[in-house]
Amino acid sequence: VDLKGNVTAGTVVDSREVINPTTYNFFLNSHHSDKGTSRPTHYHVLYDDNKLKSEQVQMLTYA
């Protein structure tokens, strides 16, 4: 968490306690905010032709 109370940009949450464990999904805070208003986005992977590992999809999404 930064000084404004935001989660650091690039933070990923894919813990089974937080997300739906039966689907391929994760939360990613992909941007920085100066006013304490950044909100993570909930991503759902519908189909993966390339058979990427979850870490690869998360890194590609943030890149």
N, C-alpha and C positions, 0 to 999 in steps of 0.2 A: 504494500500500500504506500502511495506517495504522500507528500505533505498535504495535498488537497483532499485526501481520503479516497482517491481512485485506486483501483487495482492497476498494477503495472501493465502497459501495453504488451501484448504477446502472451499473457497469462492464459493457460488452458486448464479447464476443469473437465476431466473425463472419469471421475471417480464413480463407481457403481452406486454409491450412496446418494449421488446428486442427479445423475442422468438415468434415463430408462435403460436398464441392463439388457433388454431384449432387442434393441435396435442400435444401429451404428450412428451415434450422435455425440456431440461435445459442445461445451461453451468456450468461446474465445473472445477475449477483450482485445480487439485488433487496433485500437486507436488510443491516443493520448487526449486528455481534456484538461483545460486550464481551470475550470470552474467546479470541479468535483461532480461532474455529471456523466462521466463515461459509463456505458452499460454494455455488458457482454452480450454477444449474439449467440443464439442457440442454433447450431448447424446440424443438419440431418443429411447423412450420405445415403442417397437412394439407390445408386448402383455404381459399382466400381469395376470398370472393364480392366483396369491395370493391376488389380489385386494388390493395392498399396497397403502397407502397414498403417495403423491409425496415426502413428507419429509422423509418417510421411504426409498424410492428408492434412494434418494439422499444420505442419510446417509450410506446405504449399499454400494453404488457405491464408496464412499470415504473411507470406512472402510478398 
